[in-house]
Amino acid sequence: MNAARSGGPPVEAPDRRRLEPEAHVLVVEDDVAMRHLIARLLRENGFRSTGVCDGREMWETLQNTEVDLVLLDVMLPGDSGLELLRGLRAVRGSLPVVMVTAKGEEADRVLGLDLGADDYLPKPFGGKELLARVRAVLRRAHPPTMTPAEPLAHATVQRLHFDLWTVDLARRELLAPGGTVVDLSGAEYDLLLAFIEHPHRVLARNQILELSRGRLADQNDRSVDVLVSRLRRKLEGKESGTAMIKTVRGSGYMFLPIVERVA
């Protein structure tokens, strides 16, 4: 990150139209200079920000303060960012998390996506990219009830049913056959909507990237495969025996259940 080092004006004017009230970003970064730089950039562009240096301080902050998004570095003293992400998903499953990793560390990025990271920011990065990714993840986490990107979410369709499962469009929730809310990351929910909007059609990986509104940090086939694998495990389980997402070799994926729309 280098855009804010020159001491010039903020990278962007605060976008308060989209971020009212101010979103609170928790920056978990052990490099003091980098942490202060990121926190300052966020404050200058319409966010509240709190900086901490490790997992212990992160958990203390989350216990005492309302946080809208965690910007989490992978390389930390004590518990790594990936270990902390695993803990966050266990206790705060819907809290948006953007991981920060060294450039080229594909293994960390893939593992982070598998653990439920909402996005990835590879170092070095610019201030504009950081702000764009944070804003995009926050918009996806708290979207309006109706958006052009989600054609199913309109006044006449409130819920979708498939194989005794239910998607509540207003709440952006997936309900298992027993009525339990299934924890989905923002990327998993968008992928599920993409499949539900196009059942019984083969979706190529590039189509999935487009339909999921580009929320994957790595725009490549491996990232799509990881995301589909995560969603498949949650829908099909280990003992279900019911296939919902079919892999079409050399082409992509197909959503198999019949989808019923309910007003």
Stockholm file with secondary structure:
# STOCKHOLM 1.0

chainA/1-263         MNAARSGGPPVEAPDRRRLEPEAHVLVVEDDVAMRHLIARLLRENGFRSTGVCDGREMWETLQNTEVDLVLLDVMLPGDSGLELLRGLRAVRGSLPVVMVTAKGEEADRVLGLDLGADDYLPKPFGGKELLARVRAVLRRAHPPTMTPAEPLAHATVQRLHFDLWTVDLARRELLAPGGTVVDLSGAEYDLLLAFIEHPHRVLARNQILELSRGRLADQNDRSVDVLVSRLRRKLEGKESGTAMIKTVRGSGYMFLPIVERVA
#=GR chainA/1-263 SS CCTTTTCCSCSSCCCHHHHCSCCEEEEECSCHHHHHHHHHHHHHTTCEEEEESSHHHHHHHHHHSCCSEEEEESSCSSSCHHHHHHHHHHHCTTSCEEEEEETTCHHHHHHHHHHTCSEEEEESCCHHHHHHHHHHHHHHHSCCSSCTTCTTCSTTCCEEEETTEEEETTTTEEECTTSCEECCCHHHHHHHHHHHHSTTSEECHHHHHHHTTTCCSSCSHHHHHHHHHHHHHHHHTTTCCCCCEEEETTTEEEECSCCEEEC
#=GC SS_cons         CCTTTTCCSCSSCCCHHHHCSCCEEEEECSCHHHHHHHHHHHHHTTCEEEEESSHHHHHHHHHHSCCSEEEEESSCSSSCHHHHHHHHHHHCTTSCEEEEEETTCHHHHHHHHHHTCSEEEEESCCHHHHHHHHHHHHHHHSCCSSCTTCTTCSTTCCEEEETTEEEETTTTEEECTTSCEECCCHHHHHHHHHHHHSTTSEECHHHHHHHTTTCCSSCSHHHHHHHHHHHHHHHHTTTCCCCCEEEETTTEEEECSCCEEEC
//
